[in-house]
Amino acid sequence: MAVIGDEELVNALRLAGVSRHYVMKSAQDVGREVREALTELVADPDVGIIVILEEYARYVEDLVAQVRKGRKPTPVIIEVPSKFGSIYGDVRQHYRARIRESVGFEVEI
């Protein structure tokens, strides 16, 4: 498992035992840094789950879509809302659609 996020998200998941992490600190190069981090994690066969802050996922939508549409079952990329709220509006509907897409059927959350 790995995480790409701000200091708060990364520190919280580090406390939970996640050792692979990328903290995005530079506001100027965040898009490039997120792309580099995600590309590295996707290529690593030891990483099965990637947690990424929603606001950073927008910089790599094409790469996330490519991974989700790929034939390999891993890595699973999970976007989490920031402390300022979700960019997707109705979070339940967003995750319901992601689960339906990944699993192939409706799951009540």
trRosetta pair geometry for C-beta under 8 A, 3 or more apart (Angstrom, degrees):
i j d omega theta_ij theta_ji phi_ij phi_ji
1 13 7.8 -131 134 180 119 122
1 18 5.2 -86 106 -116 107 98
1 20 7.1 175 99 45 45 103
1 47 7.2 116 -95 -148 10 73
1 48 6.8 -40 -69 59 59 80
1 49 4.5 -11 -113 67 82 103
1 50 7.7 175 -158 -80 54 32
1 51 7.1 26 -177 -9 98 102
2 18 6.7 138 -117 -172 25 111
2 20 3.6 -49 -108 100 97 116
2 21 6.6 -173 -163 -76 71 41
2 22 7.6 37 169 -3 107 91
2 41 5.1 -144 76 -130 154 129
2 44 8.0 80 -28 64 148 140
2 47 5.1 -22 -6 -135 120 124
2 49 7.4 169 27 91 60 58
2 50 5.3 -15 69 -113 93 73
2 51 7.3 -166 96 27 44 72
3 9 6.4 -159 173 134 130 100
3 10 5.5 168 105 -109 126 67
3 13 4.7 120 -42 72 157 158
3 14 8.0 -111 39 -48 138 70
3 18 5.4 63 -11 140 114 154
3 20 7.3 144 19 97 61 68
3 21 4.8 -4 61 -117 92 85
3 22 7.3 -160 99 33 55 65
3 50 7.5 158 -91 -164 30 56
3 51 4.5 -17 -110 68 82 102
3 52 7.4 170 -159 -78 53 42
4 21 7.6 169 -79 -160 37 55
4 22 4.7 -5 -114 63 76 109
4 24 7.0 53 177 -34 82 107
4 34 6.1 104 168 -135 139 79
4 37 5.1 133 -108 118 124 139
4 38 6.4 -43 -34 -66 162 82
4 41 7.5 -119 -43 -12 114 152
4 50 6.9 14 0 180 102 101
4 51 7.4 -179 29 92 61 55
4 52 4.5 2 61 -114 104 84
4 53 6.8 -113 106 11 71 81
4 56 5.9 -139 126 113 107 152
5 8 7.7 -86 137 68 117 64
5 9 3.4 -60 135 78 153 134
5 10 5.1 -177 69 -46 96 80
5 13 7.8 105 32 10 138 130
5 21 7.8 -53 36 -159 86 97
5 22 7.7 116 18 80 46 68
5 23 7.1 -30 81 -116 54 54
5 24 7.0 -108 148 14 12 99
5 51 7.1 -25 -35 118 124 92
5 52 6.7 177 -64 -150 82 38
5 53 4.1 116 -121 -35 86 110
5 56 6.8 -145 -104 6 48 143
5 80 7.6 -15 -97 59 136 113
6 9 5.5 90 52 15 69 100
6 10 6.9 -144 93 -2 30 96
6 23 6.9 45 -167 -153 24 79
6 24 6.4 -57 -87 56 53 88
6 53 6.2 59 -7 -63 82 162
6 82 7.1 60 7 -130 130 109
7 10 5.9 -64 -142 44 28 108
7 11 5.8 26 163 -19 68 112
7 23 5.5 42 -84 -146 62 126
7 25 7.8 54 -51 -89 100 87
8 11 6.0 -58 -143 38 23 107
8 12 6.4 24 158 -19 61 108
8 83 6.6 2 91 -34 160 129
9 12 5.8 -57 -150 35 29 111
9 13 6.4 15 159 -7 65 109
9 51 7.5 -153 167 128 119 117
9 53 5.7 -169 1 -73 166 107
9 80 6.8 151 -134 81 132 132
9 82 7.7 -80 -48 -117 125 67
10 13 6.1 -65 -148 44 29 101
10 14 6.1 34 153 -25 66 108
10 21 4.6 110 -150 -175 107 133
10 22 7.5 -137 -101 69 132 29
10 23 4.9 -85 4 -84 165 90
11 14 5.5 -50 -142 34 31 115
11 15 6.6 37 155 -22 62 101
12 15 5.9 -54 -158 30 31 112
12 16 6.9 22 146 -12 62 107
13 16 5.2 -53 -149 40 43 113
13 18 4.1 -6 148 26 100 138
13 21 6.9 156 85 -96 114 123
13 51 6.4 180 -95 63 158 148
14 17 7.7 145 -175 5 30 7
14 18 5.7 -83 -85 65 40 81
14 19 7.5 84 -129 -96 76 35
14 21 6.2 -47 -70 -32 100 157
18 21 6.1 95 123 -62 106 104
18 51 7.7 -66 -114 28 162 126
20 41 7.1 131 148 -112 136 105
20 47 6.6 -85 72 -99 164 113
22 33 7.4 176 168 159 124 98
22 34 7.9 146 116 -111 136 49
22 37 4.0 -28 -43 -133 178 144
24 30 5.1 65 -177 -134 126 94
24 33 5.7 143 -121 101 90 132
24 34 6.3 0 -91 -67 136 88
24 53 7.9 -114 24 35 128 132
24 56 6.1 168 -10 -102 158 133
26 29 4.7 10 111 43 131 90
26 30 6.2 -167 91 -60 69 68
26 33 6.5 128 54 -26 107 148
27 30 5.9 -19 -143 -29 29 118
29 32 4.8 -51 -174 46 87 114
29 33 5.4 90 123 -27 91 102
30 33 5.6 -59 -141 42 31 111
30 34 6.0 32 161 -21 68 107
30 56 6.9 -114 167 -118 109 90
30 59 6.8 -150 121 -60 85 160
31 34 6.0 -55 -145 35 25 108
31 35 6.4 24 156 -17 61 108
31 59 4.1 -161 -127 -146 75 129
32 35 5.8 -57 -149 37 30 112
32 36 6.3 29 155 -18 65 107
33 36 5.8 -54 -146 37 30 110
33 37 6.2 28 157 -17 65 108
34 37 5.8 -57 -146 39 29 110
34 38 6.1 23 159 -14 66 110
34 52 7.6 88 -156 -153 108 123
34 56 4.7 -175 -114 -176 140 103
34 59 4.7 94 69 78 141 136
34 60 5.6 -137 128 -26 108 118
35 38 6.1 -59 -142 41 26 105
35 39 6.1 27 159 -21 63 110
35 59 6.4 -108 -48 135 87 106
35 60 5.4 166 -94 -90 68 108
35 63 6.8 147 -134 -17 77 152
36 39 5.9 -56 -145 36 26 111
36 40 6.4 26 157 -18 62 108
37 40 5.9 -59 -152 36 28 111
37 41 6.3 22 155 -15 65 110
38 41 5.7 -57 -144 40 33 109
38 42 6.1 34 159 -22 68 107
38 50 7.0 94 -129 174 79 155
38 52 7.1 13 -91 -89 113 143
38 60 5.1 87 36 -169 162 171
38 63 5.7 111 118 118 134 145
38 64 7.6 -60 -169 -65 149 77
38 77 8.0 32 -144 -117 113 131
39 42 6.0 -53 -143 35 27 110
39 43 6.5 22 158 -15 60 111
39 63 6.9 -87 -74 -142 76 148
40 43 6.1 -66 -153 38 27 108
40 44 6.6 28 152 -28 64 108
41 44 5.7 -55 -150 26 35 114
41 47 5.0 -92 -170 106 81 172
41 50 5.3 104 137 -101 143 129
41 75 6.7 -31 141 5 95 168
42 47 7.6 -84 -82 80 19 128
42 50 7.5 -39 -70 -34 68 154
42 63 7.3 -132 -32 173 156 110
42 67 5.8 -115 -125 -95 126 128
42 75 6.1 -124 -116 26 58 119
44 47 4.5 65 88 2 109 109
47 50 6.3 45 160 -65 122 91
47 74 7.5 176 106 158 56 113
47 75 5.2 -15 119 -87 90 135
48 74 4.5 -55 -138 -145 68 140
48 75 5.6 169 -169 -119 20 76
48 76 6.8 17 153 15 67 88
49 74 7.7 -69 -53 -143 49 102
49 75 6.2 178 -80 -165 15 94
49 76 5.1 -16 -112 62 71 96
49 78 6.6 5 -172 -1 97 114
50 75 5.0 63 -12 143 101 139
50 76 7.2 -178 27 86 68 46
50 77 4.8 -18 70 -110 104 71
50 78 7.1 171 86 24 50 69
51 78 5.1 -24 -108 71 66 102
51 80 6.0 13 -172 -11 99 121
52 56 5.5 -118 176 82 98 111
52 57 5.0 117 114 -71 123 92
52 60 7.9 -77 -178 54 163 126
52 64 7.9 -120 50 -92 151 125
52 77 6.3 -6 9 -170 118 97
52 78 7.2 153 24 78 68 48
52 79 5.6 -34 76 -104 86 65
52 80 7.4 163 78 18 34 78
53 56 4.6 74 68 11 91 108
53 57 7.1 -156 91 -19 44 86
53 79 7.4 26 145 -157 13 71
53 80 6.2 -51 -110 67 46 82
53 82 5.7 49 -165 -76 111 91
54 57 5.4 -52 -148 24 35 117
54 58 7.5 44 157 -28 62 91
54 79 4.7 83 -92 170 69 109
54 80 6.4 -123 -31 81 85 30
54 81 5.5 2 -4 -102 136 42
54 82 6.3 -115 43 -20 97 82
54 86 6.3 92 -7 -142 174 66
54 87 5.2 -179 141 20 127 106
54 88 7.0 -113 -149 -18 142 99
55 58 6.4 -35 -164 10 36 113
55 82 5.6 -2 -6 -29 119 133
55 87 6.4 128 -82 -33 70 134
56 59 5.9 -45 -173 21 53 113
56 60 7.5 9 146 13 73 105
57 60 6.3 -82 -155 56 43 86
57 61 6.8 78 149 -78 75 65
57 64 6.0 33 -162 -50 97 156
57 77 7.8 132 -121 156 117 121
57 79 4.6 -29 -37 -110 160 122
58 61 6.0 -1 -148 -46 38 105
58 87 7.3 -44 -53 98 126 166
60 63 4.3 -41 179 43 97 117
60 64 5.6 104 115 -26 88 93
61 64 5.7 -56 -144 39 30 111
61 65 6.1 31 158 -19 66 108
62 65 5.8 -55 -147 37 28 111
62 66 6.4 31 153 -22 62 107
63 66 5.5 -52 -147 34 32 115
63 67 6.5 31 154 -17 64 103
64 67 5.9 -55 -150 36 31 109
64 68 6.2 27 154 -16 66 110
64 77 5.4 -132 -137 97 93 159
64 79 7.8 24 -143 -54 153 115
65 68 5.8 -57 -143 41 30 109
65 69 6.1 18 161 -9 66 113
66 69 6.2 -64 -142 44 24 102
66 70 6.4 45 152 -47 60 100
67 70 5.5 -40 -153 4 31 123
67 75 6.7 -26 -174 63 134 80
67 77 5.9 82 93 -15 140 127
68 77 6.9 -86 -62 38 92 111
68 101 7.2 15 176 137 124 128
68 102 7.6 -83 -150 -86 97 86
73 76 8.0 -21 156 -56 65 89
76 102 7.3 53 -133 -140 109 142
81 85 6.2 -55 -176 168 126 24
81 86 4.0 -68 -104 -80 124 76
81 87 7.7 175 -122 2 82 65
81 88 7.9 -108 -86 25 100 97
81 91 6.4 -52 -43 -106 136 131
82 85 7.1 -9 69 43 76 32
86 89 6.7 -85 102 20 108 16
86 91 4.7 166 -29 -78 165 101
86 94 7.1 -161 174 16 143 155
88 91 6.3 105 77 -96 110 54
88 93 7.9 -156 143 76 111 88
88 94 4.1 48 140 -81 150 148
89 93 7.6 -18 95 53 97 121
89 94 7.4 142 61 -44 71 115
90 93 4.1 42 107 17 118 114
90 94 6.5 161 93 -18 63 85
91 94 5.5 -55 -147 35 35 115
91 95 6.3 21 161 -9 69 107
92 95 6.3 -63 -147 43 26 100
92 96 6.0 31 155 -24 64 112
92 109 6.2 -175 -146 86 83 105
93 96 5.5 -54 -141 36 29 116
93 97 6.4 30 158 -19 64 105
94 97 6.1 -61 -157 35 26 108
94 98 6.6 23 150 -16 63 108
95 98 5.3 -50 -144 37 39 114
95 99 6.2 41 156 -20 68 102
95 109 6.0 -63 105 66 119 166
96 99 5.9 -54 -148 36 28 110
96 100 6.4 30 152 -19 63 107
96 106 7.2 11 -173 -145 98 79
96 107 7.3 -161 -135 64 68 69
96 109 6.0 -147 -79 24 81 115
97 100 5.6 -53 -145 37 31 113
97 101 6.2 33 154 -20 64 108
98 101 5.7 -56 -148 37 30 113
98 102 6.2 19 157 -12 66 111
99 102 5.9 -61 -142 43 29 104
99 103 5.5 -3 173 9 70 118
99 106 7.8 76 101 -146 109 33
99 107 4.8 -87 146 39 143 117
99 109 7.0 153 -12 -38 155 128
100 103 6.7 -60 -118 52 18 89
100 104 7.3 16 -175 -166 49 2
100 105 6.7 -95 -131 114 68 11
100 106 5.7 3 -96 -88 105 54
100 107 7.4 -159 -66 12 63 79
103 107 6.4 50 50 -27 158 123
